[in-house]
Amino acid sequence: MFNNFHPGFILILVGFLACVLTPKLRKMMLACGPFLALIAVFNITPGTVENFTFLEDWTSHYMYVDKLSWIFAFVFCLMGCIGGIFSCHNKSPLEALCSMGYAGASVCVAFAHDWITFLFFWELMAATSLFLVWNDPRPTSRGAGTRYILMHTLSGNFILFGVIMKLVSGDYLVHNLVSGPHDIAFWSILAGVCINSAVVPLHAWLVDAYPSATITGSVFMSSYTTKVAVYALLRIFGGTELLIGAGVLMALYGALYAVMENDMLKLLSYHIVSQVGYMVAGAGIGTVMSMNGATAHAFSDILFKSLLFMCCNAIIYATGVRKINQLGGMAKRYKCVFICFVVGAFSISGIPLFNGFISKTMTIFAAGLGGYMWVSTLLELASVGTLLSICFKMMYFIFLAPDKGVAPEQRPIPSNMKVAMIMGAICCTVFGTFPQLLYQYLPFGEVVYEPYTLARISAMFQMTFMALIPFLMFLPRMEPHTAMSLDTDWFYRRPLKSLFRGISNLFISSCHSLGHAWEIGVHQFMNVCNNPMELLDARPFNARKHYNPDNYRTSIADTIMIILTTLFICIFYFRTIG
Amino acid sequence: MIDLISEKSKRYKFIIGSFVLALAFLAISFACGVYTNPAHEILERPFAIFIFGFIGCWVLIILAKIIMTPLLQRDEDYYQKGDDDQDV
């Protein structure tokens, strides 16, 4: 029934329908519609190609399915299903449209085979996700959304420039550019993709915008933008060595900032940077195992990161509190959320039986196998950081520590949110327990990696329990403070603010000056209209006296003189003639 | 709920418990004749991952909480200071 239906278009259509339907039907549409896209993905086989010709001779290769695009489209649609259920209680039609449009655009990027189609849906992703930030009523969201779209416009423009260069050279299709010339088009497209991948130091938009999005919007945002960029890195830049260092830096940077952070969603956003670092490093190494590891980790990350976002957003929804140091005792109050959070935390930390274990260890192993010992060691260190900030810090201070009593329940968590969290937790556990479910679909050749060996399981537990000891020893000082951490956006937020204010002031004063000049011009024009003789005045305008009609009036004596003279002439004429 | 901050004795119990569990997994590794990461020259050595977890965690705590926190943390309204509408 759904043969060769584009799943991305189905998701976009679901968004449009959800936008125009009544609230009750919208709820059903959001909960059930994305499953049609999932069915459509299952009905597409690698090798499927669909084109659409328009503008006489230009063809859009809007659906090119290979193993890489298929696995990403599958997980995007799966996340669309979970996200649709999580957000179906939403009353905002715009948010429904944007969240599904965003998911659909991400699938379309994965299937796009020509540069123009790729770029079009890349921009559509940015445009739709922007409204997930702006739809939040907090005043800070407006500023965050503006900065978000500025960065994504920059990313889009870099890619546009590279795409134009590619089209000029007759290169129409998206393919791996590493073997080709490393020209300006290569670097331009790489820069654009790196911004979306949140490569440090171009990552600050992510930590700024994701926590500022709506409660359901941030769940979608955590899953798509960076993973689509990872897809682009794997397809276009797989094997670029520069990415290895960038990936390691991201993994460590995100983990360190997460240890300091107090805002739940900001902490998770830093962990997006950290986990995407593994994928970027895997793409940079470029071996079959590292590329498969990066793909598997992107797949796993979408599931466990969205699960963690859902859990934290459920608590924010119920209590209205975002700060870790104001929470505590949530395990007792929200048992379902706690269990799902434990699954998400164990997954992201790479604990056996959860999906992070089957993907993260593969990437680290591939780095070691590829001869990058320092990369492997530093990625291992970053995974200790993940344990520290999510598995220990968040779990203790949010759920297990005594309740501080400052976060009373304002409203109950809707059942659809719980269902979505349970679905996410089941996915994390199933894919973690049965790795072949995922490994059979990995696109870069046969997977020879076996995660469940005694050595790896034992190593993971040794590392976990030994890392727990410093955390417990340092526990009284581990509680985060009410503060914000300066990040690389410090370099442009304040200077840009001053620049924008300066430009605004310049425009305002220019308008005032122009307004004054206009006023003088009008006045002079009126003078000239009143007395065109002024045009003949040789003096410059400034030196002329203001127009005074009295200066040009004749005196009453002249009039009397004329009348008297005329009278005397008449008397004289009539007396002489008479 | 577990108050590990004020109840020191409970915290020490957890520390000892963690250490014992880590040792148990190390013993399992030795008993089965396998070490840790077989593709890694450093981490494949005996005790390597055992010590790595402990030292790695301390390194991160020192870097993040002792060095970076005083350097990089500011008031929450740092970027809003001086704004009329809190909108930047």
Interface residues (C-beta under 8 A of the other chain):
Chain A: P139 T140 R142 G143 A255 L256 Y257 V259 M260 G328 G329 A331 K332 I364 F365 G368 L369 M373 S376 T377 E380 L381 V384 G385 L387 L388 Y396 L400 A401 P402 D403 T453 L454 A455 R456 S458 A459 F461 Q462 M463 T464 F465 M466 A467 L468 I469 P470 F471 L472 M473 F474 L475 P476 R477 M478 E479 H481 T482 A483 M484 S485 L486 D487 R493 R494 K497
Chain B: M1 I2 D3 L4 I5 R11 F14 I15 S18 F19 L21 A22 F25 L26 I28 S29 C32 V34 Y35 T36 N37 P38 A39 H40 E41 I42 L43 I49 F50 I51 F52 G53 F54 G56 C57 W58 V59 L60 I61 L63 A64 K65 M68 T69 L72 Q73 R74 D75 E76 Y78 Y79 Q80 D85 Q86 D87 V88
